[in-house]
Amino acid sequence: MTTQVAGFRFGMTGSEAAAACTRSRHQADTVQDGQLLCSGAAESVGFPVETVSLWFCNGRLCEVLVIRDSSGKTDAELQQDLSDLKGQLTGRYGPGVDHKGAVAWRWDAASGAVESKVVLQLLEQPKKVVAILYSTKAALKRDAEQKLREKSTV
C-alpha cells in the first residue's frame, strides 16, 4: 500500500511538503496555486531524481510526479530506464496496462480507494525524461470534474 512517494506523504499540506523538501536540502518553489516543485526527492527512490512536482487537492497532497534525472542520456538509455522502472513497478503493483505510450497500475491507497494509480511514461519536456506519476482518488476525481467542465463549455 503506497501512502507516500519520494518522502512526501499523501494528505500532507503544502507547508509540510515544502518543509520536507527543504529539510532534504532541496529547493521548494510554488509554481501555481495547488502545485509545488521540489528540486529533488525528500527520500531516496532508488534512482537519481531531477524534480518532484507535487499537486494538492483541497489543500492536501494528492498527486506526485517524479522525474528521473536523464542528463546526458541517449534515447536508447532512456528506453532502458523505462524498461527497468516498468519491471520494478510491475514487481510492486503487479501487471500494468499499456495505453498510448504509458503504462498504468492501480493500487489500494490508505483510504482503500482502488481508483488510485501509478503511470510510467516518457515525457517530452524541453528534453525527454522518464516520469512516474502517482495519483490518489482525490486527484482522479479532480481531473474527471475538470473534463466535465470542459465538455459543458463546448
C-alpha positions as a Markdown table, in Angstrom:
| # | Residue | x | y | z |
|---|---|---|---|---|
| 1 | Met | 0.0 | 0.0 | 0.0 |
| 2 | Thr | 1.6 | 3.3 | -1.1 |
| 3 | Thr | 1.0 | 6.2 | 1.4 |
| 4 | Gln | 4.0 | 8.3 | 0.4 |
| 5 | Val | 6.2 | 8.8 | -2.6 |
| 6 | Ala | 9.8 | 10.2 | -2.6 |
| 7 | Gly | 9.4 | 11.2 | 1.0 |
| 8 | Phe | 6.1 | 13.1 | 0.5 |
| 9 | Arg | 3.1 | 11.7 | 2.3 |
| 10 | Phe | -0.3 | 11.8 | 0.6 |
| 11 | Gly | -2.6 | 14.1 | 2.6 |
| 12 | Met | 0.2 | 16.4 | 3.8 |
| 13 | Thr | -0.3 | 20.2 | 3.4 |
| 14 | Gly | 1.7 | 22.4 | 1.1 |
| 15 | Ser | 3.8 | 23.9 | 4.0 |
| 16 | Glu | 4.5 | 20.3 | 5.3 |
| 17 | Ala | 5.7 | 19.3 | 1.8 |
| 18 | Ala | 7.8 | 22.4 | 1.4 |
| 19 | Ala | 9.4 | 21.7 | 4.8 |
| 20 | Ala | 10.1 | 18.1 | 3.8 |
| 21 | Cys | 11.7 | 19.3 | 0.6 |
| 22 | Thr | 14.0 | 21.9 | 2.3 |
| 23 | Arg | 14.9 | 19.5 | 5.1 |
| 24 | Ser | 16.4 | 17.3 | 2.5 |
| 25 | Arg | 18.5 | 20.2 | 1.2 |
| 26 | His | 16.4 | 20.8 | -1.9 |
| 27 | Gln | 14.7 | 24.0 | -3.1 |
| 28 | Ala | 10.9 | 24.2 | -2.9 |
| 29 | Asp | 9.1 | 26.6 | -5.3 |
| 30 | Thr | 5.4 | 27.3 | -5.7 |
| 31 | Val | 4.7 | 27.5 | -9.4 |
| 32 | Gln | 1.0 | 28.0 | -9.2 |
| 33 | Asp | -1.8 | 27.7 | -6.7 |
| 34 | Gly | -2.0 | 24.0 | -5.8 |
| 35 | Gln | 1.4 | 23.0 | -7.2 |
| 36 | Leu | 4.8 | 22.8 | -5.6 |
| 37 | Leu | 8.1 | 21.9 | -7.2 |
| 38 | Cys | 10.9 | 20.3 | -5.2 |
| 39 | Ser | 14.4 | 20.2 | -6.8 |
| 40 | Gly | 14.8 | 16.5 | -5.7 |
| 41 | Ala | 13.3 | 13.7 | -3.7 |
| 42 | Ala | 12.9 | 14.2 | 0.1 |
| 43 | Glu | 13.8 | 10.4 | 0.4 |
| 44 | Ser | 15.7 | 8.1 | -2.0 |
| 45 | Val | 13.6 | 6.4 | -4.6 |
| 46 | Gly | 16.4 | 4.2 | -5.9 |
| 47 | Phe | 17.4 | 6.4 | -8.9 |
| 48 | Pro | 18.6 | 9.9 | -9.4 |
| 49 | Val | 15.7 | 12.4 | -9.4 |
| 50 | Glu | 15.7 | 15.7 | -11.3 |
| 51 | Thr | 12.4 | 17.2 | -10.0 |
| 52 | Val | 9.4 | 16.2 | -7.9 |
| 53 | Ser | 6.1 | 18.0 | -8.8 |
| 54 | Leu | 3.5 | 18.0 | -6.1 |
| 55 | Trp | -0.2 | 18.8 | -6.6 |
| 56 | Phe | -2.7 | 19.5 | -3.9 |
| 57 | Cys | -6.5 | 18.8 | -3.9 |
| 58 | Asn | -8.4 | 20.9 | -1.3 |
| 59 | Gly | -5.0 | 21.8 | 0.3 |
| 60 | Arg | -3.8 | 18.2 | 0.7 |
| 61 | Leu | -1.2 | 16.4 | -1.3 |
| 62 | Cys | -3.0 | 14.2 | -3.9 |
| 63 | Glu | -0.6 | 13.8 | -6.8 |
| 64 | Val | 3.2 | 13.3 | -7.1 |
| 65 | Leu | 5.2 | 13.4 | -10.4 |
| 66 | Val | 8.8 | 12.0 | -10.0 |
| 67 | Ile | 11.1 | 13.0 | -12.9 |
| 68 | Arg | 14.2 | 10.8 | -13.3 |
| 69 | Asp | 17.4 | 12.7 | -13.9 |
| 70 | Ser | 18.2 | 12.0 | -17.6 |
| 71 | Ser | 21.2 | 14.3 | -18.0 |
| 72 | Gly | 23.3 | 13.1 | -20.9 |
| 73 | Lys | 21.2 | 10.0 | -21.7 |
| 74 | Thr | 20.7 | 8.8 | -25.2 |
| 75 | Asp | 17.3 | 7.7 | -26.5 |
| 76 | Ala | 18.4 | 4.0 | -26.1 |
| 77 | Glu | 19.4 | 4.6 | -22.4 |
| 78 | Leu | 16.1 | 6.4 | -21.7 |
| 79 | Gln | 14.2 | 3.4 | -23.2 |
| 80 | Gln | 16.3 | 1.1 | -21.0 |
| 81 | Asp | 15.4 | 3.2 | -17.9 |
| 82 | Leu | 11.7 | 3.0 | -18.9 |
| 83 | Ser | 12.0 | -0.8 | -19.2 |
| 84 | Asp | 13.9 | -1.1 | -15.9 |
| 85 | Leu | 11.3 | 1.0 | -14.0 |
| 86 | Lys | 8.4 | -0.9 | -15.6 |
| 87 | Gly | 9.9 | -4.1 | -14.2 |
| 88 | Gln | 10.3 | -2.6 | -10.7 |
| 89 | Leu | 6.7 | -1.2 | -10.7 |
| 90 | Thr | 5.3 | -4.5 | -12.0 |
| 91 | Gly | 7.1 | -6.3 | -9.2 |
| 92 | Arg | 5.5 | -3.9 | -6.7 |
| 93 | Tyr | 2.0 | -3.4 | -8.2 |
| 94 | Gly | 1.5 | -6.4 | -10.5 |
| 95 | Pro | 0.9 | -6.2 | -14.2 |
| 96 | Gly | 0.3 | -2.8 | -15.7 |
| 97 | Val | -1.9 | -1.7 | -18.6 |
| 98 | Asp | -0.3 | -0.2 | -21.6 |
| 99 | His | -2.1 | 2.9 | -23.0 |
| 100 | Lys | -0.8 | 5.4 | -25.6 |
| 101 | Gly | 2.9 | 5.0 | -24.7 |
| 102 | Ala | 2.3 | 5.0 | -21.0 |
| 103 | Val | 1.9 | 2.1 | -18.5 |
| 104 | Ala | -0.6 | 2.4 | -15.7 |
| 105 | Trp | -1.1 | 0.4 | -12.5 |
| 106 | Arg | -3.8 | 0.7 | -9.8 |
| 107 | Trp | -3.2 | 0.2 | -6.1 |
| 108 | Asp | -5.1 | 0.4 | -2.9 |
| 109 | Ala | -4.3 | 3.7 | -1.2 |
| 110 | Ala | -4.5 | 4.2 | 2.5 |
| 111 | Ser | -8.2 | 5.1 | 2.1 |
| 112 | Gly | -8.8 | 1.8 | 0.3 |
| 113 | Ala | -9.5 | 3.7 | -2.9 |
| 114 | Val | -8.8 | 1.3 | -5.8 |
| 115 | Glu | -9.1 | 4.2 | -8.2 |
| 116 | Ser | -5.6 | 5.4 | -7.2 |
| 117 | Lys | -3.0 | 4.8 | -9.9 |
| 118 | Val | 0.6 | 5.0 | -11.0 |
| 119 | Val | 1.6 | 5.9 | -14.5 |
| 120 | Leu | 5.1 | 5.5 | -16.1 |
| 121 | Gln | 5.8 | 7.3 | -19.3 |
| 122 | Leu | 8.5 | 9.0 | -21.4 |
| 123 | Leu | 7.7 | 12.8 | -21.5 |
| 124 | Glu | 8.8 | 15.4 | -24.0 |
| 125 | Gln | 9.7 | 18.5 | -22.0 |
| 126 | Pro | 12.5 | 20.7 | -23.2 |
| 127 | Lys | 14.2 | 17.3 | -23.3 |
| 128 | Lys | 13.0 | 13.7 | -23.0 |
| 129 | Val | 12.6 | 12.4 | -19.4 |
| 130 | Val | 11.2 | 9.3 | -17.7 |
| 131 | Ala | 8.5 | 10.2 | -15.3 |
| 132 | Ile | 6.3 | 8.3 | -12.8 |
| 133 | Leu | 3.0 | 9.9 | -11.7 |
| 134 | Tyr | 1.3 | 8.8 | -8.5 |
| 135 | Ser | -2.4 | 9.9 | -8.3 |
| 136 | Thr | -4.8 | 9.4 | -5.5 |
| 137 | Lys | -8.6 | 9.1 | -5.8 |
| 138 | Ala | -8.9 | 12.8 | -5.0 |
| 139 | Ala | -6.7 | 13.7 | -7.9 |
| 140 | Leu | -8.5 | 11.4 | -10.3 |
| 141 | Lys | -11.8 | 13.0 | -9.2 |
| 142 | Arg | -10.4 | 16.5 | -9.7 |
| 143 | Asp | -9.4 | 15.5 | -13.3 |
| 144 | Ala | -12.8 | 14.0 | -14.1 |
| 145 | Glu | -14.6 | 17.1 | -12.8 |
| 146 | Gln | -12.3 | 19.3 | -15.0 |
| 147 | Lys | -13.1 | 17.2 | -18.1 |
| 148 | Leu | -16.8 | 17.5 | -17.4 |
| 149 | Arg | -16.5 | 21.3 | -17.1 |
| 150 | Glu | -14.5 | 21.4 | -20.4 |
| 151 | Lys | -17.2 | 19.4 | -22.2 |
| 152 | Ser | -20.0 | 21.6 | -20.9 |
| 153 | Thr | -18.4 | 24.7 | -22.3 |
| 154 | Val | -18.0 | 23.2 | -25.8 |
